[in-house]
Amino acid sequence: MLVGYSKGTTDALEAAVNHPEVAQRVSAIVSFAGVVGGSPLADSLPGFQESLIKNMHIPACPEGDQGVVESLSRKTRQAWLAEHTLPHTV
């Protein structure tokens, strides 16, 4: 069983789809406040979030968000869900 919170849920879903060796060991994915279908927050403030993240200087972290905010948008999540099916074992 994989348990995901927020973006962790999308990561768990993608791991199950993209890595058959992981899916074979998973019987369920449980979501707590998961961003399965996308986040209105990711849709509503992309410029603000992008600016905020871009201006944060955290040692040992690459600059920017590496596309994370966009990956949580409703458009991106809905497209992913339409294109992918969870393995039958999950």
Sequence and secondary structure as in RCSB ss.txt:
>XXXX:A:sequence
MLVGYSKGTTDALEAAVNHPEVAQRVSAIVSFAGVVGGSPLADSLPGFQESLIKNMHIPACPEGDQGVVESLSRK
TRQAWLAEHTLPHTV
>XXXX:A:secstr
 EEEETHHHHHHHHHHHH HHHHTT S EEEES  SS  HHHHH HHHHHHHHHT   TTS SS TTHHHHTSHH
HHHHHHHH    TT 
